[in-house]
């Protein structure tokens, strides 16, 4: 019953990889200010990307086990809280880095920060919904999870336009040069051993 949730969640992970993947060939344009901006953002994003991956992995693991509703609830609630915190922290990193030195940089930055904060709030709301599910009634619990999975699905489909916008052109190139952005996207779900709930 949690499989739909896990499938929807893996869509959400794509968003972070969009932020950290930053594919692109580093043109050797000497834009030191933009490189410094990208370095600051990438260093802020990397630990949060790992946190989101770990949260995804926890839900996937709970899905593959035949876990009790109470265990599923606990794991999902913690995962959503972690994701909420992580998206807000990424928003804060983009905000703290300041305006990137590109055309329309201020609007792109503000839109991305708003989008990240909205995502954080959406995951916080999902956590509250999971907390309220009735774990004693398996059928009700399954229905509740279906509703949450539907919302997650919408969440994973919406939402990354402002980030994509922010990462266009020179910003994307500058981020692609950063080792911390490269390693964040390369660290596909490793073992969840490093997570502490």
N, C-alpha and C positions, 0 to 999 in steps of 0.2 A: 504493500500500500504506500510505502514511502518511496517507491521507485519513481513515480511521477515527479515527486518533489526533487529527487536527486537529478532527474533529467532536466527539470526546469532550472535547477541551481547551476548545472554545468554551463548553461547559457549565460548566467551572470558572471561566471569566471572569465568569459570572453572579454567582458568590459575592461577588466583590469589588465588583461594581456594587451588590449588595445592601447592602454596607457603606457605599458612597460615594453611592449614589443618594438615599437618605433622602428620598423624596418626602414631601410633607406640607405643609400650609399652616402657615406660622409663625403660631401664635396669639401674640398679644402678651402672653404671660404673662411677668412680670418675674422669671425665675429665673436670676439672674446666675451663681450657682455652676454650674448645669447648662450654661449657655451657655459658660462658661469651660472646663468639662470637654469639651464637644462640640468647641470650637475646638481644644483640644489634641489630641484624637483625630483630628479631620479633618486637621489639619496633619501628623500622623504617617502617616496613611493615604494621603494624596494621592501622594507620590512612589512609594510601594509599589504603588499601583493602576496607576500608569504603567508600573512595572517589569513587572507581571504582564501588562498589555496588550501591552507590547513582546515579552515572551516568547511570548505567544500568536501575535502577528503573525509572529514569526520561524518558528514551527512551520508556520503557515499558508503562508508564503512557500516554505518548504522543500518543502511538500506540492505546491504548484502547479508548481514546477520539477521537471524530471526529474532529481532529485539522486541522487548515488551513495549507497549505504548508509552509507559513512563520513561523508559530509557530513550526512546525516540524523541519524546518531548524535551527531555533534558538536553540531549545532544543538539537538537535543532534550535532550541532557544539560545543555547550558548553560541552556536554557529552564527545565528542571525545577529546576536549582540556583537560578536567579533567583527562581522561584516559591517555593521553599522558604524562601529568605532573606526574601522579601517578606512571606510569611505570618507568619514568626516576628517580623519587625519590626513588623507590624501588632499582633500579640499583645503585644509589648513596649510599643507606644504606648498600647494600651487599659489595660495594667497600670500604666504610669507615670502615666497620667491620674488614677488612683485610682478610688474608688468613686463612681459617679454618684449624685446626691442624688435617688433615686427609691425607691419601694417595692421591697424585695428587691434593691436595687442591688448589694450585695456578691456575692450568689450569681450574679446576671446577669453581672457583670463577670468573676468567676472562671470561669464556664462558657464565656464567649466567649473568654477568654484560653487556656483549655485547648483549645478547639476549634481556634483559630488555630494553636497550637503543634502539635497533632496533624496539622493540614493540612500544616504546614511539614515535619514528620517524614515524612509520606506522600510528599510530592514529593521529598524527599531520597532516600527508598527507591526511587522510580521512576528517579531519576538513576542510582543504583547499578545498577539493572537494565538501563538503556539502555547504560551503560558496558560491561556484560558481554556484550552481544549480539555475535554473530559476523557481522561485516560482509563477510567473504569468501564466505559462503554466502547468496546472495540469498533462497532459500526459508526457511532457518532464521531469517534476519533478519526477514523478513516475518511469520513465525509469532510471533517474539518481540515484534514491534511490536503484533501483534493482542492478545497477552496484556496488554501495557501499556495499550493502548487500552481493554480491558475494565475494568482496574483504575481507569483515569482516569474512565471512565464512572460507575463506582460512587462514586468520590470526588466527582464533580460533583453526584451526586444526594444524597449524604449530606451531613452536615456543616454546614449553615448555620442549624440550629435555634437554637442558643445565640446566634448573632449576631442573628437576627431577634428573639429574645426581648429582647436587650439594647436593640434599637432601637425597641421598642414605645413608644407613648405619648409622654411628654414628652421622652425621649431623642431619639427620631426627629425631633420638632419642633425641638428645639435644634440637632440636626445639620443639618436642612434649612435652617436660617438661615445656616449657615457657608459663606462664599464658597469655602473650600478643598474642602468636600464637594461643592458644586455643580459646581465646575470639574473635579473628579476624575471625576464621572459623565458630564459633558458631553464629556470628551475621549475620544470613541470612537476606535478604533484610527486614529491618525494615521500618518504615514509612519514607518517604523522607523529613519529617519535618525539619530535621537538616541540609538539604542542603541549601546553599545560592549560587545562581548563580551569 
